[in-house]
Amino acid sequence: MGEFDKLTEAPVEFLREGSQFVAKCTKPSKKEYLRLIRAVGTGFLMMGVVGYAIKLIHIPIRYLIV
Amino acid sequence: MHRLASGHNTTGTTTGSTYRVPVGSSPALGSRRCLQFCQPELVEPTLCASVRLLDLAKPFVSLLPEVEFPYQKIGFDEKIVYTVASVAVYLLASLPLSNVSQGRLADPFTWLRTPFASQAGTALEFGLLPIVTAGFLWQILAGLKIVKVSFESRTDRELFQSWQKLTAVLIAVVYSVLLTFAGYFDPVDQFTSQESVPIWGRLTYIVQLSFMALITALLVELLDKGYGFGPGILALSTAWSATQFATSFVGITTSVTSRGWESHGALVQLIRNIRNKSFGLAIYEAFTRENLANLTQIYIALAALGVAIYFGNCRVDIPIKSAKVRSMASVYPIKLLYCGALPLVFTYAVLYNLNIIGFAVTRIFNTAPFAKYIGQWKLDEFTSSTYNLTCGFLYFISASPKNISPIHLLVRPITFSLFTVIVSVLFAKSWSNISGSSGRDLAKQFKEQDISMIGHRDTAVGKELGKIIPVAATTGALIVAGVTSVAEGFGLSNGLAVGVLIGVLSALTLLESVMTEFQQSGGMGSQFGQLFQQR
């Protein structure tokens, strides 16, 4: 039993410290979070669409070289 | 004000640039960055009699192409243009390799590809993997002081960088040789494939792939050296995963499959299905198709995106004040995800490397008895465009859902999660020391900028930060790894979710460096700056 305790001690301690830290954290409020989601989400999707558009150039290139 | 602001920035650079090479000798840009990497022990003159490993790169320095530091500070607009251009060049580089028919290639690494911006059968076969691996490798070697590098000296930094580039190319050479001999590039379709590719044709794979690794390394270096934004690896990875996500979501291009023409985008495919098939079947198929992205993957990726944004914005604010400006009190945020996406990138880099080596070794030595313990790959019988891991050591640390045996199906998610969590947490624990962003280093920066923590004496700052940072780093890594285990562990998402997760976390890091740049350079007058002003 003693050995088992020693083995689990480190992860348990780690989880305890971690959850304390998370509890202490400043988390985004609901309003802030929705704003962030909108901003980052649109940004990410826009970036993706632009990247996709760039990759569309591949179709003629492939047609030419293959 | 400005000093405080620049102190504030360093979180962005520290967490973000952690696996970038510590560069910077241009006085305007580099000074801040190089300071954060120098450690007191390393400054001592290295006049040892033996030859340092670092110096062995000297003959290659003149041979390797290098990006010069900018002569003057690059403006905000120019930085955006440079970043977009490099990303565009990278995206366009995914041209098919010559002598390889991309459609008839079976890909064993699909679930690993998105974070590393790689694509099967193209010049980006390895994507960012060589440069990421080399970066981690050398940073760890330097951090553990196996290789002595004095980041204050310009020549040492240059040598260090040349080693990274050299290692990246070397990794690409080794892996392309391995995969070539493993028959990875041979078409799987026996009926239509003609005679096998001659030996010189195989040699071209190696040349193409190692050349591409060098170009990738240079693109990353260009962004790192102050021409563009953020650590180059993160910029490329973000752009790629965003592209991948957009393609899987709304891609209008089609490719031919056994069921006829199918759209790449899951949403587009759903609309196409509704028009052609019965309603129930249309929806069922849009959620379950396997050869291309399906809606299940999209939803998992969206959930990962939401979680990443939430935790990416959690932080602990440490109250600080400047000793010079009396009335200035401010906060220094320590982010919960202190290392950002790096622990996950590291874990996936380990997995990707292991899988490439494992696949090649089991193919080359397919008769050896140990081969089946490493891993077994089976050609997917429906699509014949992927190899699925079905057994062996690598199966248990993979996100491949294909197996007939129920015990395997039950055990794999657990072992995969354990592996991801343990590797990520251990990495995060040591990374702040290795990369020079530990509490002690941060305290030194505070001292240089005359910043003190409110409620702590100057001497105790390092200790106090040293208590907070490892907890933040490991907890952040645990959260990110946990999200990955849930999103990827069941094998439904096929790498899209982890790609989006890493992409969004990197995007947050990049955004931070864009915003600080914007504030510092007074980007109000610039063209792109007006975009940010509206927010």
HADDOCK unambig.tbl for C-alpha pairs under 7 A between the chains (distance, minus, plus):
assign (segid A and resid 17 and name CA) (segid B and resid 471 and name CA) 6.99 0.50 0.50
assign (segid A and resid 18 and name CA) (segid B and resid 471 and name CA) 6.33 0.50 0.50
assign (segid A and resid 18 and name CA) (segid B and resid 475 and name CA) 5.25 0.50 0.50
assign (segid A and resid 24 and name CA) (segid B and resid 316 and name CA) 6.90 0.50 0.50
assign (segid A and resid 25 and name CA) (segid B and resid 314 and name CA) 5.95 0.50 0.50
assign (segid A and resid 25 and name CA) (segid B and resid 315 and name CA) 5.19 0.50 0.50
assign (segid A and resid 25 and name CA) (segid B and resid 316 and name CA) 4.86 0.50 0.50
assign (segid A and resid 26 and name CA) (segid B and resid 314 and name CA) 5.58 0.50 0.50
assign (segid A and resid 26 and name CA) (segid B and resid 315 and name CA) 5.35 0.50 0.50
assign (segid A and resid 26 and name CA) (segid B and resid 316 and name CA) 5.86 0.50 0.50
assign (segid A and resid 27 and name CA) (segid B and resid 313 and name CA) 6.76 0.50 0.50
assign (segid A and resid 27 and name CA) (segid B and resid 314 and name CA) 4.72 0.50 0.50
assign (segid A and resid 27 and name CA) (segid B and resid 315 and name CA) 6.89 0.50 0.50
assign (segid A and resid 28 and name CA) (segid B and resid 313 and name CA) 6.43 0.50 0.50
assign (segid A and resid 28 and name CA) (segid B and resid 314 and name CA) 6.61 0.50 0.50
assign (segid A and resid 33 and name CA) (segid B and resid 310 and name CA) 6.79 0.50 0.50
assign (segid A and resid 37 and name CA) (segid B and resid 306 and name CA) 6.76 0.50 0.50
assign (segid A and resid 37 and name CA) (segid B and resid 309 and name CA) 6.78 0.50 0.50
assign (segid A and resid 44 and name CA) (segid B and resid 242 and name CA) 5.88 0.50 0.50
assign (segid A and resid 45 and name CA) (segid B and resid 242 and name CA) 6.43 0.50 0.50
assign (segid A and resid 45 and name CA) (segid B and resid 246 and name CA) 6.17 0.50 0.50
assign (segid A and resid 47 and name CA) (segid B and resid 239 and name CA) 6.68 0.50 0.50
assign (segid A and resid 47 and name CA) (segid B and resid 242 and name CA) 6.15 0.50 0.50
assign (segid A and resid 47 and name CA) (segid B and resid 243 and name CA) 6.96 0.50 0.50
assign (segid A and resid 48 and name CA) (segid B and resid 239 and name CA) 6.76 0.50 0.50
assign (segid A and resid 48 and name CA) (segid B and resid 242 and name CA) 4.17 0.50 0.50
assign (segid A and resid 48 and name CA) (segid B and resid 243 and name CA) 3.78 0.50 0.50
assign (segid A and resid 48 and name CA) (segid B and resid 244 and name CA) 6.98 0.50 0.50
assign (segid A and resid 48 and name CA) (segid B and resid 245 and name CA) 6.62 0.50 0.50
assign (segid A and resid 48 and name CA) (segid B and resid 246 and name CA) 4.92 0.50 0.50
assign (segid A and resid 49 and name CA) (segid B and resid 243 and name CA) 6.38 0.50 0.50
assign (segid A and resid 49 and name CA) (segid B and resid 246 and name CA) 5.70 0.50 0.50
assign (segid A and resid 51 and name CA) (segid B and resid 239 and name CA) 6.91 0.50 0.50
assign (segid A and resid 51 and name CA) (segid B and resid 243 and name CA) 5.01 0.50 0.50
assign (segid A and resid 52 and name CA) (segid B and resid 243 and name CA) 5.41 0.50 0.50
assign (segid A and resid 52 and name CA) (segid B and resid 246 and name CA) 6.89 0.50 0.50
assign (segid A and resid 52 and name CA) (segid B and resid 247 and name CA) 6.33 0.50 0.50
assign (segid A and resid 54 and name CA) (segid B and resid 88 and name CA) 6.74 0.50 0.50
assign (segid A and resid 55 and name CA) (segid B and resid 91 and name CA) 6.47 0.50 0.50
assign (segid A and resid 55 and name CA) (segid B and resid 92 and name CA) 6.32 0.50 0.50
